[in-house]
Amino acid sequence: MMPQIADPDPDMNELAFLPAHELARRIRRKGVSALELLELYLARIERLDRAIRAVPVLDAERALERARQADAALAHGEPWGPLHGVPMTVKESFNVAGLPTTWGYESLRDNRPERDALTVARLKDAGAVILGKTNVPVYLADWQTFNPVYGTTCNPWDLARTPGGSSGGSAAALAAGLSALELGSDIGASIRNPAHYCGVYGHKPTWGVVSLEGQQMRPVPCIDHTDIGVAGPLARSAFDLEIALDVLASPLSAMTPLGRVPMAWRTRGTAPRRCRVAVLLDDALAEVDASVQQALRDLVAFLRAQGVVVREQARPVDSRETHHTYIHLLRASTGAAINEAGYAQAFERAKGYTADDASYAAWHHRGMTLSHRDWVRIDQVRAKLRRQWDVFFEQYDFLICPTATTPAFERNERGERWERLIPVNGRPQPTTDALFWAGYPGVVGLPATAVPLGLSPQGLPIGAQIVAPAFGDLDGLRFAQWLEREYRAFVPPPMAAD
């Protein structure tokens, strides 16, 4: 049971939407205490989260004690780190000692790990106060967030719509002012998609630089990497993303066939106005709604007015080859953890499709049951795509493209994911078509920063992703920071801003 928290002064509610770096600065300068901030967020969760249901797991007692300790440490001149006293949440799939980690499975309702995920430990070492965990879809396998353990999370911009997934609770909590910072994960745009749907920022790092140790399903060993999958931050500011990434990836290293090796960020340091940027508005394999395309056109007009070189026809890789490679390797990666019965069922379903069937369902089941021989052949195609991206980034600093095909869609929890349809330019589209934009940079492990661009005619957030070269995370983040200062910053949803 959450302890009784006095309602904060109404003026303090403005603090709830400040960036984490500004909150940390105010704590250091003693303009507000860590305890006051934590009480503010707990009161907002009590008031708003009954409708949104973004933070189903609270750790209020331990968080209150840690906030008191943070204030006491600061009073003695002992700051803990860049996130000293900042209240934050983490995605439910990351282990926090003593709290449930279920991945939305009823069978894991009582699973309470004894140790923190490595990323959680790093955030605590940096001074963060973990107040709870945010909701996820079952197996982190949807762009909607619902499960039998915690129920359904709603988008604070429109409660009838999805906040995205699988870090849907993460983005909803940030947008609604229920948390100052968030730890998420991304294998199918699970950071980028919710950020786009909820109007916040998110960063998918270069593959392998942030450990996944402590975010693995039982009985998989506690390894620190998954093919394509990454861990990364979500926030209300691109400046927060850089601070959080520095914490999560320190000391910087990357996975190789020989294990982890020390790395350094690769940065050109080009001033934003002198950058060369390619922009994709649409693709035949994943038609993009006119509202999203218009937001991208508005961004192009701004960039050109600022002197940025923009090209709208440049394409680094073939769309069909990229999408085929991504879906098969994605499903091979996620399918590795299914039990024997699930594998046998997928194997039988895969045999039922004809060789020329290019439907998502066929690719899904074939990918889950790839032989090692076939996996290696597809991985060789990925290596070719990676080389093509390298050539592309000799000419361009960034690629900017959609994160999804539409703004947040109305929640629909019926049937298989690929059977659910959403309207795109007046025509029905399977929700899985939008995975094209997840895999475009994701299959080759490139970093991508999700940024808000504005609102649709319906008043829903629209964003885009800034794709940078491998290990060029800092350049992408700093371009996003420039856009935040000069073009568009976070705006809270009306229901949460009152």
C-alpha positions, -999 to +999 in steps of 0.1 A: +000+000+000+013+035-009+019+057+021-003+088+025+013+117+007+001+152+012-010+170-020+018+193-031+013+230-038-004+234-071+025+255-084+048+225-079+029+206-106+049+226-131+080+209-118+065+175-129+072+184-165+106+198-162+135+179-178+154+156-155+186+176-159+168+207-147+153+188-118+188+176-109+202+211-110+174+224-087+181+196-063+218+204-062+211+241-057+185+232-030+157+249-048+137+218-042+144+186-023+145+151-036+118+142-011+095+170-023+099+159-059+092+123-051+061+132-032+050+153-061+052+124-085+036+099-061+007+123-057+003+127-094+003+089-099-024+086-072-045+113-090-039+105-127-027+069-131-061+054-123-071+064-158-037+059-176-024+029-157+012+035-167+029+027-134+014-005-120+043-013-097+051+012-071+081+011-047+070+041-026+084+031+008+119+024-004+119+054-027+109+077+001+137+065+023+162+068-006+150+104-013+155+113+024+190+098+022+197+118-010+188+150+008+209+141+038+239+133+016+236+166-002+233+185+031+267+169+040+282+179+006+282+144-008+264+144-042+259+109-057+261+117-093+244+135-123+209+121-113+212+128-076+177+126-061+158+125-095+127+103-092+123+079-122+107+047-133+120+017-153+103-006-177+087-036-160+110-061-178+141-048-161+149-064-128+147-043-097+156-063-066+124-072-047+099-060-073+081-083-097+094-089-132+067-106-152+069-094-188+031-094-186+029-132-180+005-144-154+027-173-147+055-149-136+034-128-113+054-139-083+088-136-099+108-112-077+145-111-086+171-107-059+194-083-078+191-052-100+196-053-137+230-038-145+214-007-161+192-002-130+223-004-108+241+022-129+211+046-127+211+041-089+249+047-088+243+080-106+219+090-079+185+082-093+155+074-071+136+044-086+099+049-076+083+021-096+080+001-128+060+009-160+037-014-179+045-036-209+027-059-234+030-096-230+065-107-240+072-071-250+057-081-283+032-054-293+028-017-301-001-017-276+005-022-239-018-046-222-014-079-203-033-101-178-012-091-148-016-053-149-042-046-175-042-019-202-022+013-204-038+043-222-023+072-241-026+104-220-033+124-251-064+103-258-074+075-234-090+055-262-057+052-280-025+032-274+006+047-259+026+023-281+048-005-270+066-022-257+078+007-236+042+020-236+040+026-199+073+043-200+063+070-226+028+074-211+043+080-176+067+107-190+041+124-210+017+126-181+043+139-157+044+108-135+081+103-137+112+124-146+132+098-166+127+063-179+147+032-188+133+013-218+143-013-244+139-015-282+140-044-307+110-034-328+109+004-321+099-003-285+115+029-274+110+050-306+073+040-312+059+050-278+080+082-279+063+091-312+028+082-300+032+101-267+052+131-278+084+124-258+120+117-267+137+083-268+170+070-279+178+035-294+216+033-289+240+016-312+236-021-308+257-036-280+268-005-261+242-008-233+241-041-214+208-061-213+220-081-183+190-084-160+164-080-187+161-115-199+132-139-196+135-170-174+150-195-179+173-177-203+207-170-185+213-134-175+233-125-206+239-089-216+229-089-252+202-100-276+204-098-314+189-064-326+176-056-291+190-027-270+183-008-238+181+029-238+165+060-222+132+079-227+128+114-215+111+148-220+143+163-233+170+152-257+195+167-232+183+141-207+189+113-232+226+122-234+230+123-197+212+090-193+231+073-221+264+083-205+253+066-173+239+035-190+269+030-213+297+038-189+323+025-193+316+025-230+322-009-247+305-030-274+298-066-281+319-085-306+323-122-314+352-121-288+331-105-261+330-069-249+357-046-261+364-009-251+350+016-275+349+054-281+320+074-295+325+083-331+316+120-336+321+144-365+311+174-344+295+191-374+274+221-365+237+214-371+233+241-397+261+226-417+248+190-417+238+170-447+205+153-440+184+128-460+147+127-453+123+098-462+086+107-461+071+074-472+077+039-486+055+016-506+060-012-481+047+009-452+025+037-465+027+067-442-003+087-432-006+122-447-005+138-412+029+122-405+042+131-440+031+168-435+050+170-402+081+158-419+076+183-448+073+211-422+106+199-406+123+199-441+111+235-447+126+245-413+159+227-419+163+243-454+155+277-439+183+272-414+208+263-442+208+225-437+214+206-469+184+183-473+178+155-499+144+137-501+153+111-527+184+095-511+178+059-499+207+040-483+193+005-488+167-015-508+134-015-488+122-050-496+156-066-489+159-047-456+124-055-445+127-092-453+160-094-435+147-075-404+115-095-399+132-129-402+161-119-378+137-102-354+115-132-351+145-155-349+158-134-320+125-132-301+116-168-309+147-182-292+131-179-258+098-197-266+092-231-250+092-264-269+055-265-274+055-230-288+083-238-312+066-269-324+034-250-331+053-223-350+072-249-370+040-266-381+025-232-391+056-223-410+053-255-431+018-244-441+028-214-461+039-216-497+074-207-507+063-175-524+041-163-495+055-129-484+028-121-458+038-110-423+024-141-408+045-163-431+077-144-423+068-144-386+066-182-383+095-189-407+117-165-387+109-181-354+119-215-368+149-207-391+176-233-394+211-222-385+220-225-422+192-201-433+199-177-404+236-174-415+225-167-451+201-139-439+228-126-416+251-123-447+225-101-463+225-080-432+263-076-435+258-063-471+232-038-459+256-026-432+282-019-458+256+001-479+248+022-449+285+029-444+286+043-480+255+063-474+270+080-443+300+091-463+276+115-480+251+123-453+253+130-416+218+117-407+187+101-421+154+113-408+123+091-414+090+081-398+089+060-366+055+046-375+029+050-402+004+069-382-001+088-349-014+067-320-043+044-331-074+034-312-067+004-289-077-030-303-068-061-283-085-087-305-068-113-326-032-116-338-012-084-341-010-087-379-048-091-381-055-057-365-061-029-391-056+008-387-067+035-412-039+051-433-050+077-458-085+063-458-074+027-464-069-002-439-034-012-430-022-041-408-005-026-377+026-048-384+033-029-417+048-001-395+075-025-383+092-016-416+103+017-400+114+000-369+138-023-388+150+002-414+179+013-391+174-014-364+184-045-384+220-032-387+222-019-352+223+019-360+214+045-333+181+064-337+167+092-317+129+097-316+120+134-314+085+151-313+076+172-344+042+185-336+005+175-334-018+159-360-051+176-370-067+154-344-043+168-317-022+137-314+017+137-312+037+131-343+075+124-342+103+111-363+136+093-358+170+107-365+193+079-376+231+083-372+261+062-381+271+033-358+286+047-326+276+082-338+250+084-310+263+117-296+260+135-330+224+123-334+215+134-298+230+168-303+211+173-336+180+164-316+190+189-289+193+216-315+158+208-328+145+209-293+159+244-288+151+258-322+121+239-335+100+218-312+102+208-275+080+185-253+045+197-248+024+180-221-011+165-229-040+186-218-054+161-193-021+160-174-012+196-176-041+209-156 
